[in-house]
Amino acid sequence: MLTTIIPKLPMRDKNVTKDFYINKLGFKVFGNPDFNGYLMLEKDQIQIHFFEFKTLEPKENYGQVYIRTNNINDFHQSLLDNNTTIHPNGALENKPWGQREFAILDPDNNLLTFGQSI
């Protein structure tokens, strides 16, 4: 019966979050962009929603999302070409659990891990 999941992550500044996801990761705004304190973004078949949390301490934020892809090498390269910083502990590599993965942090320290079955 379940059909999809949409993560909701904290953000301190809507404009900063929107800029990062649109200009670094290739997302676009979904829904009403003027909704106060809330942001909905999408890319391909996924959506991520953000709620305003102005007093968030990024070092205390443990928001995480695992995003599957069907072309991880090209997506990883597109982020590198766009000067997107890869997490220092999240380099693109094959994992023992059968996934090829890499990770990035957004401006609010939400961890985005991208993976593809190998």
DOMI-452089 format. One line per field, with one value per residue: x, y, z of N, C-alpha, C, O in turn; residue number from 1. Coordinates in Angstrom, 3 decimals. Atoms other than C-alpha are relative to their C-alpha. Layout:
<atoms>
npx	(X  ...) $
npy	(Y  ...) $
npz	(Z  ...) $
capx	(X  ...) $
capy	(Y  ...) $
capz	(Z  ...) $
cpx	(X  ...) $
cpy	(Y  ...) $
cpz	(Z  ...) $
opx	(X  ...) $
opy	(Y  ...) $
opz	(Z  ...) $
k	(NUM  ...) $
</atoms>
This chain:
<atoms>
npx	(0.793  -0.838  -0.444  -1.178  -0.392  -0.557  -0.655  0.131  -1.254  -0.043  -0.803  -0.068  0.273  0.660  -0.699  -1.265  0.347  0.497  -1.140  -0.864  0.627  0.260  -1.207  -1.047  0.479  0.906  1.409  0.849  1.056  1.250  1.063  -0.004  -1.287  0.169  0.543  -0.867  -0.655  0.043  -0.524  0.123  -0.857  0.034  -0.919  0.391  1.157  -0.006  0.244  -0.464  0.634  -0.800  0.727  -0.858  -0.492  -0.989  -0.992  -0.711  -1.457  -0.351  -0.798  0.905  1.029  -0.274  0.885  -0.652  0.843  -0.680  0.665  -0.464  -0.151  -0.296  -1.208  -0.735  -1.264  0.267  0.521  -1.155  -0.840  0.701  -0.181  -1.391  -0.086  0.707  -0.734  0.701  -0.935  0.324  -0.307  -1.354  0.087  1.028  -0.471  0.651  -0.647  0.838  0.137  0.145  1.419  0.470  0.383  -1.019  0.545  -0.749  0.841  -0.261  0.734  0.594  -0.424  0.451  -0.616  0.778  -0.821  0.648  -0.783  0.520  -0.458  0.475  -0.347  -1.062) $
npy	(-1.205  -1.192  -0.286  -0.864  -0.654  -1.328  -0.469  -1.392  -0.343  -1.366  -1.015  -1.270  -1.108  0.543  -0.419  0.733  1.387  0.030  -0.240  1.176  1.148  -0.310  -0.303  1.025  1.369  0.081  0.107  -1.138  -0.238  0.712  -0.605  -1.440  -0.410  -1.109  0.467  -0.490  0.966  1.358  0.061  1.313  0.099  1.312  0.330  1.285  0.618  -0.175  -1.294  -0.240  -1.169  -0.645  -0.860  -1.014  0.214  -1.079  0.148  1.268  0.044  1.030  1.096  0.836  0.501  1.357  0.324  0.830  0.595  0.888  -0.169  0.954  -0.509  1.055  -0.369  -0.710  -0.556  -1.255  -0.985  -0.414  -0.867  -1.276  -0.805  -0.469  -1.036  -1.174  -0.391  0.422  0.670  1.357  0.175  0.558  1.435  0.551  0.112  1.007  1.300  1.182  0.381  1.452  0.380  0.084  -1.304  -0.996  -1.148  -1.173  -0.839  -1.429  -0.723  -1.253  -1.111  0.174  1.231  1.188  0.921  0.624  1.099  0.490  1.357  0.836  1.414  0.468) $
npz	(0.000  -0.014  1.363  0.079  -1.242  0.236  -1.214  -0.408  -0.653  -0.495  0.692  -0.725  0.902  1.195  1.216  0.065  0.319  1.376  0.885  0.008  0.659  1.410  0.764  -0.173  0.194  1.143  -0.374  0.330  -0.978  0.210  -0.808  -0.210  -0.557  -0.931  -1.270  -1.055  -0.868  0.542  1.358  0.629  1.170  0.652  1.092  0.557  -0.652  -1.454  -0.627  -1.361  -0.589  -1.042  -0.929  -0.589  -1.355  0.001  -1.066  0.190  -0.066  0.982  -0.565  -0.788  0.910  0.467  1.115  1.010  1.032  0.943  1.294  1.014  1.359  0.968  0.733  -1.050  0.481  0.711  -0.946  -0.802  0.833  0.217  -1.206  0.012  1.035  -0.514  -1.205  -1.202  -0.899  -0.439  -1.417  -0.126  -0.290  0.878  1.378  0.837  -0.104  -0.155  -1.401  -0.149  0.014  1.375  0.530  0.344  -0.707  -0.434  -0.851  -0.113  -1.041  0.465  -0.860  -1.374  -0.477  0.344  0.771  1.153  0.536  1.271  0.186  1.102  -0.153  0.893) $
capx	(0.000  2.855  3.955  6.642  8.532  9.421  12.039  11.612  14.894  15.679  16.998  18.175  17.805  15.380  17.334  20.627  19.024  17.213  20.380  22.438  19.950  19.111  22.553  24.740  22.507  20.116  16.837  13.909  11.190  8.037  4.748  4.418  7.864  6.402  5.109  6.531  9.103  8.761  10.445  9.696  12.256  12.374  14.757  13.793  11.513  12.332  11.226  12.820  10.930  12.545  11.164  12.550  14.640  16.465  18.237  19.580  23.181  24.567  27.069  24.115  22.041  21.851  19.413  20.208  18.736  19.806  19.021  19.247  20.404  20.773  23.894  26.041  29.288  27.826  25.904  29.038  31.024  28.337  28.637  32.421  32.087  29.800  32.351  30.115  32.130  32.069  31.995  35.568  34.460  32.081  34.208  32.733  33.483  32.066  30.761  30.775  26.952  26.733  26.312  28.474  28.091  29.227  27.973  27.714  26.605  24.174  24.589  22.752  24.794  22.074  23.893  22.882  24.201  23.763  23.944  23.567  23.466  26.546) $
capy	(0.000  2.427  4.196  6.767  8.493  12.178  13.179  16.438  18.031  21.132  24.329  27.565  29.796  28.991  30.979  29.271  25.814  26.544  27.894  24.844  22.231  24.016  25.252  22.457  19.376  20.244  20.221  22.490  24.017  21.946  23.430  26.926  28.512  31.331  29.152  30.697  28.540  25.534  24.480  21.592  20.539  17.740  16.086  13.249  10.966  12.229  15.084  16.509  18.908  21.363  23.056  26.232  25.793  29.110  28.141  24.852  24.187  22.393  20.371  19.015  18.122  14.430  14.659  11.984  10.753  7.799  8.383  5.591  6.350  4.335  6.144  7.010  7.555  10.217  11.884  11.963  13.467  16.098  17.219  17.387  19.392  21.783  22.173  20.394  19.261  15.520  14.540  13.838  10.403  9.810  9.309  7.319  3.666  0.171  -0.890  -4.454  -4.419  -4.312  -0.594  1.978  5.143  8.660  11.368  15.136  17.565  20.369  23.839  22.701  19.513  17.185  14.129  13.033  9.607  8.481  4.808  2.319  -1.467  -3.166) $
capz	(0.000  0.624  -2.538  -1.747  1.021  1.174  3.725  5.641  6.655  8.704  7.124  8.672  5.628  2.818  0.212  1.051  0.945  -2.304  -3.923  -2.908  -4.075  -7.324  -8.355  -6.959  -7.228  -10.065  -8.126  -8.928  -6.810  -6.464  -5.311  -3.911  -3.449  -1.341  1.480  4.634  6.423  4.102  0.865  -1.489  -4.073  -6.631  -9.048  -11.338  -9.280  -5.781  -3.564  -0.455  1.784  4.207  7.284  8.783  11.921  12.326  15.561  14.191  15.143  12.064  14.121  16.127  13.066  12.242  9.311  6.752  3.490  1.353  -2.329  -4.881  -8.400  -11.580  -12.837  -9.847  -11.752  -14.049  -11.208  -9.036  -11.914  -12.545  -8.914  -9.169  -12.391  -10.491  -7.649  -5.140  -2.123  -1.484  2.210  3.385  4.629  1.741  -1.359  -4.231  -3.567  -3.606  -0.211  1.173  1.316  -2.479  -3.088  -4.854  -2.768  -2.033  0.311  0.637  3.328  2.596  4.171  7.316  7.749  6.418  5.079  1.583  0.605  -2.974  -3.845  -6.668  -6.493  -7.900) $
cpx	(0.837  0.566  1.242  0.319  0.641  0.642  -0.253  1.220  -0.028  0.876  0.000  -0.456  -0.522  0.767  1.315  -0.267  -0.442  1.149  0.889  -0.618  -0.261  1.310  1.115  -0.473  -1.006  -1.459  -0.765  -1.098  -1.248  -1.046  0.171  1.322  -0.123  -0.583  0.989  0.586  0.021  0.465  -0.139  0.820  -0.108  1.073  -0.362  -1.231  -0.040  -0.337  0.667  -0.689  0.887  -0.893  0.991  0.318  1.168  1.089  0.768  1.503  0.447  0.788  -0.839  -1.126  0.416  -0.967  0.758  -1.033  0.888  -0.784  0.604  0.033  0.288  1.223  0.904  1.287  -0.214  -0.528  1.126  0.866  -0.662  0.123  1.425  0.172  -0.631  0.623  -0.773  0.977  -0.546  0.427  1.385  0.020  -0.979  0.401  -0.748  0.779  -1.023  0.013  -0.206  -1.450  -0.606  -0.503  1.256  -0.561  0.981  -0.957  0.439  -0.770  -0.592  0.395  -0.416  0.475  -0.903  0.868  -0.833  0.946  -0.687  0.578  -0.641  0.445  1.098  -0.101) $
cpy	(1.271  0.238  0.866  0.540  1.335  0.473  1.486  0.331  1.441  0.903  1.273  1.156  -0.557  0.354  -0.747  -1.455  -0.117  0.174  -1.238  -1.140  0.255  0.128  -1.021  -1.397  -0.150  -0.222  1.199  0.108  -0.755  0.674  1.500  0.437  1.098  -0.425  0.324  -1.149  -1.432  0.049  -1.429  0.016  -1.399  -0.101  -1.405  -0.529  0.205  1.434  0.006  1.274  0.512  0.870  0.956  -0.315  0.973  -0.176  -1.328  0.211  -1.109  -1.174  -0.935  -0.598  -1.370  -0.430  -0.767  -0.545  -0.884  0.040  -0.986  0.671  -1.165  0.332  0.814  0.634  1.343  1.070  0.545  0.971  1.352  0.901  0.532  1.128  1.308  0.493  -0.268  -0.813  -1.365  -0.122  -0.635  -1.496  -0.700  -0.067  -1.106  -1.309  -1.113  -0.418  -1.507  -0.471  0.086  1.297  0.778  1.316  1.162  0.882  1.458  0.535  1.256  1.121  -0.117  -1.303  -1.223  -0.862  -0.626  -1.069  -0.500  -1.380  -0.696  -1.427  -0.377  -1.510) $
cpz	(0.000  -1.388  -0.104  1.387  -0.365  1.302  0.229  0.849  0.502  -0.864  0.841  -0.870  -1.322  -1.276  -0.184  -0.409  -1.453  -0.989  -0.106  -0.803  -1.482  -0.770  0.137  -0.383  -1.135  0.337  -0.544  1.048  -0.428  0.869  0.114  0.644  1.056  1.344  1.107  0.831  -0.512  -1.445  -0.509  -1.286  -0.593  -1.065  -0.446  0.735  1.508  0.394  1.359  0.461  1.136  0.857  0.656  1.457  0.174  1.050  -0.080  0.118  -0.945  0.558  0.862  -0.855  -0.529  -1.100  -1.072  -0.976  -0.876  -1.300  -0.990  -1.370  -0.936  -0.855  0.925  -0.501  -0.700  0.945  0.873  -0.799  -0.245  1.233  0.089  -1.011  0.451  1.318  1.288  0.855  0.407  1.465  0.133  0.323  -0.927  -1.455  -0.745  0.091  0.107  1.464  0.103  -0.015  -1.393  -0.602  -0.382  0.507  0.077  0.778  -0.052  1.206  -0.610  0.967  1.466  0.619  -0.147  -0.908  -1.104  -0.526  -1.247  -0.245  -1.179  0.270  -0.987  -0.161) $
opx	(0.412  0.920  1.970  -0.503  1.408  -0.062  -0.403  1.417  -0.739  1.841  -0.994  -1.129  0.199  0.910  1.675  0.420  0.015  1.226  1.296  0.032  -0.169  1.477  1.959  0.291  -1.346  -2.223  -0.166  -1.415  -1.604  -0.768  0.752  1.580  0.846  -0.877  2.144  -0.150  0.329  0.197  0.193  0.649  -0.413  1.524  -0.444  -2.285  -0.841  -0.124  0.760  -0.704  1.613  -1.781  2.139  -0.568  2.333  2.215  1.471  2.059  0.260  0.568  -0.390  -2.043  1.506  -1.186  1.867  -2.158  1.995  -1.976  1.807  -0.789  0.702  1.541  1.126  1.650  0.507  -0.155  1.216  1.271  0.016  0.220  1.637  0.834  -0.270  0.026  -0.679  1.621  -1.670  1.475  1.697  0.988  -1.392  -0.424  -1.243  1.959  -2.182  1.069  -0.695  -1.696  -1.827  -1.306  2.299  -1.658  2.195  -2.170  1.600  -1.693  0.072  1.078  0.150  -0.008  -0.661  1.410  -1.874  2.036  -1.890  1.772  -1.760  1.576  1.117  0.702) $
opy	(2.285  -0.715  0.764  0.467  1.420  0.781  2.260  -0.238  2.278  0.455  1.605  2.069  -1.240  -0.494  -1.110  -1.999  -1.002  -0.552  -1.613  -1.712  -0.668  -0.503  -1.127  -2.183  -1.274  -0.674  2.164  -0.855  -0.789  1.006  2.138  0.107  1.386  0.424  -0.096  -1.973  -2.348  1.018  -2.381  0.890  -2.366  0.899  -2.328  0.104  -0.433  2.379  -1.020  2.276  -0.255  1.559  0.601  -0.627  0.584  0.277  -1.699  1.125  -2.285  -2.312  -2.030  -1.232  -1.536  -1.624  -0.394  -0.871  -0.496  -0.265  -0.968  1.529  -2.236  -0.395  2.006  1.719  2.305  2.237  1.753  2.012  2.378  2.121  1.688  2.126  2.380  1.306  0.499  -1.739  -1.481  0.397  -1.573  -2.183  -1.828  0.172  -2.051  -1.369  -0.884  -0.499  -2.125  -1.665  0.059  1.281  0.651  1.705  1.006  0.677  1.770  -0.107  1.949  0.851  0.566  -1.711  -2.242  -0.376  -1.231  -0.754  -0.757  -1.605  -0.380  -1.665  0.082  -2.110) $
opz	(-0.553  -2.083  -1.092  2.301  -1.325  2.264  -0.716  1.923  -0.054  -1.484  1.486  -0.390  -2.050  -2.156  -1.304  -1.274  -2.176  -1.980  -1.205  -1.678  -2.292  -1.814  -0.752  -0.944  -1.504  -0.516  -1.019  1.746  -1.606  2.021  -0.764  1.801  1.758  2.185  1.049  1.373  0.251  -2.156  0.198  -2.136  0.106  -1.625  0.365  0.689  2.192  -0.365  2.032  -0.254  1.767  0.353  0.921  2.253  0.100  0.845  0.860  -0.491  -0.633  0.141  1.201  -0.332  -1.076  -1.304  -1.455  -0.598  -1.248  -1.319  -1.246  -1.690  -0.493  -1.797  0.710  -0.046  -0.434  0.826  1.090  -0.283  -0.281  1.097  0.455  -0.726  -0.035  2.025  2.246  0.362  0.894  1.851  -0.600  -0.005  -0.659  -2.336  -0.132  -0.254  0.453  2.091  -0.843  -0.186  -1.545  -1.535  0.260  0.106  -0.056  0.736  -0.320  1.709  -1.381  1.956  2.319  1.676  0.499  -1.901  -0.846  -1.004  -1.248  -0.044  -1.583  0.695  -2.129  -0.875) $
k	(1  2  3  4  5  6  7  8  9  10  11  12  13  14  15  16  17  18  19  20  21  22  23  24  25  26  27  28  29  30  31  32  33  34  35  36  37  38  39  40  41  42  43  44  45  46  47  48  49  50  51  52  53  54  55  56  57  58  59  60  61  62  63  64  65  66  67  68  69  70  71  72  73  74  75  76  77  78  79  80  81  82  83  84  85  86  87  88  89  90  91  92  93  94  95  96  97  98  99  100  101  102  103  104  105  106  107  108  109  110  111  112  113  114  115  116  117  118) $
</atoms>
